[in-house]
Amino acid sequence: MKIVRFDGGRIGITDGRKIVDISALCGSGPAEWPPVGINRLIRNFKSLRPALEQILAEDKGVPFAGARLDTPVPWPNKLIAYPVNYHDHAAEMASTGLASIQGFFLKANSSLSGPHDPIELPDLAGRQIHHECELGLIIGKEGRQIPVESALDHVFGYACLIDVTVRGKEERVMRKSYDSFTPVGPWIVTADEIPDPADINMRLWVNDELRQQANTRDLIVDIPNMIAVASSAATLYPGDVFATGTPAGVGPIKDGDTVTIEIENVGRMSVPVIQGRRGQNVVFAKPYDFQKAAI
């Protein structure tokens, strides 16, 4: 099943042709603040699923093509990210700070955006801003110190995720936390639709140029271990989002570009890039030569 947020915060289920609004069933709506209705849906999904399947089969819904899709989980308890989690990316960045050594970091939840929202580049002269193609993972069940052997039982589903970053040597969290720097979508695919999370192909294009291509079999820290590591430090909650790492091929994006990500059995989305006028600060005042300096 595919779960979406659409048209300003409504919650829906979709078959790719229509969207059925289930906001009322979630006790939610566009006016809800904070917007955590989908977190409750994820928590209660197992008991609600029979009713949802019937609703999707019987309700005419609205055309999928006419809907404006929002980021699926706008208010997770945590947005967890794993750095340098593919060997080929470690080589291209000349980095020894692998995910297996450094563990995870957190991005600002406010960096989350949807498939119909543009990536807004901050106005930072002398800085490159790069795309990173990633599989997004959404937690479905609360847990702490989760064993590797049962970690996948805590996964609700998967989504396409683009991790955008300002290149430099400043704090990674700040460089990756600008608003619109974590597009997620176009929906959440429930975990049962993924035959093998250890064998998922993904690709990313900028305009018509294929920039990144990888398979989750090449992860340094695989999905079960990512969950185990994160939950050893922090309780995971329904709706928590993981950015699982990017392969080689990261590169700059600029005003007018379109970034397209496609993940096997998960989905595809294309996000426009625009140049913003905000974002200047003393931290990023100095230029940074990505070609000559290791991150």
C-alpha positions in Angstrom: 0.0 0.0 0.0 1.1 3.6 -0.7 0.5 6.4 1.8 0.6 10.0 0.8 0.0 13.5 2.3 -1.5 15.8 -0.3 -3.3 19.1 -1.0 -2.1 21.0 2.1 -1.9 18.2 4.7 -4.6 15.7 3.9 -3.7 12.1 4.4 -4.5 9.6 1.7 -3.9 6.1 0.3 -3.3 5.6 -3.3 -2.9 2.9 -6.0 -1.1 5.4 -8.3 -4.3 6.3 -10.2 -6.5 7.7 -7.5 -6.1 9.1 -3.9 -8.6 8.3 -1.2 -8.7 10.8 1.6 -8.5 9.1 5.0 -7.8 12.2 7.1 -10.9 11.7 9.2 -10.0 8.1 9.9 -6.6 9.4 11.2 -8.3 12.2 13.3 -6.3 14.6 11.2 -6.8 17.4 8.6 -5.0 20.4 7.0 -5.6 22.5 10.1 -3.9 20.1 12.5 -0.9 21.4 14.4 1.5 20.0 14.8 0.9 17.8 11.8 1.3 14.4 13.3 -1.8 12.6 12.0 0.3 10.4 9.7 2.5 9.4 12.7 -0.7 8.1 14.4 -1.6 6.3 11.2 1.8 4.6 11.1 1.5 3.6 14.7 -2.0 2.2 14.3 -1.6 0.9 10.7 -1.7 -2.8 11.5 -5.2 -2.6 13.0 -6.4 -0.1 10.4 -5.1 -1.9 7.3 -8.2 -4.1 6.6 -10.4 -1.1 6.6 -8.0 0.9 4.5 -7.8 -1.8 1.9 -11.6 -1.9 1.6 -11.8 1.9 1.4 -9.2 1.9 -1.4 -11.1 -0.7 -3.3 -14.5 0.9 -3.0 -14.0 4.7 -2.8 -13.7 6.6 -6.1 -11.3 9.1 -4.5 -9.7 11.9 -6.5 -7.4 11.6 -9.5 -3.8 11.1 -8.5 -2.6 13.2 -11.4 -4.3 16.3 -10.1 -3.1 16.2 -6.5 -0.3 18.3 -5.0 1.8 15.9 -3.0 3.3 17.0 0.3 6.2 15.4 2.2 4.9 12.2 3.8 6.0 12.7 7.4 6.4 16.4 8.1 6.9 16.1 11.9 9.0 13.0 12.7 10.4 12.7 16.2 13.8 12.3 14.5 15.3 12.7 11.0 18.4 10.4 11.2 21.1 10.3 8.6 24.1 8.1 8.0 27.2 9.7 6.4 29.6 8.0 4.0 27.7 4.8 3.8 28.8 3.5 0.4 32.4 2.6 -0.3 32.5 4.3 -3.7 31.2 7.6 -2.1 34.0 7.3 0.5 36.5 7.1 -2.2 35.2 10.0 -4.2 35.1 12.2 -1.0 38.6 10.9 0.2 36.8 10.3 3.5 37.7 7.9 6.2 34.7 8.9 8.3 32.6 5.9 7.4 29.1 5.3 8.8 30.5 2.3 10.6 33.0 4.5 12.4 31.0 7.8 12.9 27.5 6.4 13.4 24.5 8.6 12.6 23.8 12.4 12.7 20.5 14.3 12.8 19.2 16.8 10.2 16.7 19.5 11.1 13.1 18.2 10.6 12.3 21.6 9.0 14.5 20.6 6.1 11.8 18.1 4.9 10.0 19.0 1.8 7.7 17.2 -0.7 7.9 16.1 -4.3 6.1 19.2 -5.6 8.3 21.6 -3.5 11.4 23.1 -5.1 14.9 22.7 -3.6 15.7 26.3 -2.7 19.4 27.0 -2.9 20.7 29.3 -0.2 22.6 32.4 -1.4 26.1 31.3 -0.6 28.8 32.7 -2.9 31.7 30.4 -3.4 29.9 27.3 -2.2 28.8 24.3 -4.2 25.5 22.7 -3.2 25.2 19.0 -4.0 22.5 16.4 -4.5 22.7 13.0 -2.8 20.5 10.0 -3.9 19.2 8.1 -0.9 16.7 5.5 0.1 14.4 6.9 2.8 13.3 4.5 5.6 10.3 5.2 7.9 10.0 3.6 11.3 6.7 1.9 12.1 7.1 0.6 15.7 8.7 2.1 18.8 11.8 0.4 20.0 15.1 0.9 22.0 18.2 -1.3 21.7 16.6 -3.2 18.8 18.5 -6.4 17.9 19.8 -6.7 14.3 17.8 -9.9 13.9 14.4 -8.2 14.4 15.2 -4.7 13.1 13.2 -5.0 9.9 10.1 -5.7 12.0 10.3 -2.0 13.0 10.3 -0.7 9.4 6.9 0.7 8.2 8.0 1.6 4.7 10.3 3.3 2.2 10.4 6.4 0.1 12.7 8.3 -2.2 14.9 10.8 -0.4 17.2 13.5 -1.8 19.8 14.7 0.8 21.0 18.1 -0.3 24.2 19.6 1.3 26.4 22.6 1.2 29.9 21.4 0.6 32.5 22.4 3.1 34.2 21.3 6.4 31.7 23.0 8.7 29.3 21.0 10.9 27.5 18.5 8.7 24.2 19.1 10.5 24.2 22.8 9.6 25.3 22.2 6.0 22.4 19.7 5.5 19.6 21.5 7.4 18.5 24.3 5.2 14.8 24.3 4.5 14.0 22.2 1.4 17.2 20.2 1.8 15.4 16.8 2.4 12.8 16.2 -0.4 10.9 12.9 0.4 8.2 11.2 -1.7 6.3 10.7 -3.7 4.7 8.4 -1.1 5.6 5.9 1.5 5.5 2.3 0.1 4.8 -0.1 2.9 7.6 -2.6 3.7 5.7 -5.6 2.4 6.0 -4.2 -1.2 9.8 -4.4 -1.1 10.9 -8.0 -2.0 14.4 -7.6 -0.4 15.6 -4.3 1.2 19.2 -5.6 0.8 18.8 -5.5 -3.0 17.2 -2.3 -4.2 18.5 -0.4 -7.2 18.4 3.4 -7.2 19.3 6.1 -9.7 19.5 9.9 -9.8 19.6 12.3 -12.7 20.1 16.0 -12.9 18.1 17.1 -16.0 18.9 14.3 -18.4 22.3 13.4 -17.0 22.5 10.2 -14.9 24.7 11.1 -12.0 24.2 8.3 -9.4 23.4 4.6 -9.6 23.8 2.0 -6.9 22.2 -0.9 -5.0 21.6 -1.3 -1.3 23.7 -4.4 -1.3 26.7 -2.0 -1.4 25.8 -0.3 1.9 28.6 -0.2 4.5 26.1 -0.3 7.3 23.0 -2.2 6.1 19.4 -1.3 7.0 19.1 -3.7 10.0 22.4 -2.5 11.5 21.4 1.2 10.9 18.3 0.6 13.0 20.2 -1.3 15.7 22.9 1.4 15.9 20.4 4.3 16.1 18.2 2.5 18.6 21.1 1.8 20.9 21.3 5.5 21.6 17.8 6.8 21.1 14.3 5.3 21.2 12.8 5.1 17.8 9.2 6.2 17.3 6.6 5.6 14.5 7.3 8.1 11.8 11.0 8.6 12.4 12.8 9.0 9.0 16.2 7.6 8.1 18.3 8.9 5.3 20.4 5.7 4.6 23.4 7.2 2.7 24.4 8.1 -0.8 26.6 6.4 -3.4 29.3 8.0 -5.6 28.3 10.6 -8.2 27.3 13.5 -6.0 27.6 16.8 -7.7 26.4 20.4 -7.9 22.9 21.6 -8.7 22.0 25.1 -9.8 19.0 27.3 -10.5 16.8 25.8 -13.2 17.9 22.2 -12.8 15.5 19.3 -12.2 16.6 16.5 -9.9 15.0 13.1 -10.5 15.3 10.1 -8.2 14.0 6.6 -9.0 14.2 3.7 -6.6 13.2 0.2 -7.6 9.8 -0.9 -6.2 9.6 2.4 -4.3 8.9 5.2 -6.7 10.1 8.2 -8.7 10.0 11.9 -8.3 11.3 15.0 -10.0 12.1 18.1 -8.0 12.9 21.6 -9.5 15.8 23.7 -8.2 15.5 27.4 -7.7 18.0 30.0 -6.4 16.9 31.6 -3.2 17.9 35.0 -1.7 18.3 33.8 1.9 20.8 31.7 3.8 23.9 34.0 4.1 25.7 33.7 7.4 29.2 34.1 8.9 29.8 30.3 9.0 29.7 30.0 5.2 31.3 33.3 4.4 34.5 31.8 3.1 34.6 30.0 -0.3 35.4 26.2 -0.4 37.1 24.4 -3.2 35.4 21.0 -3.4 37.9 19.7 -5.9 41.0 20.4 -3.8 39.7 19.6 -0.3 38.4 16.4 1.3 35.2 16.8 3.2 
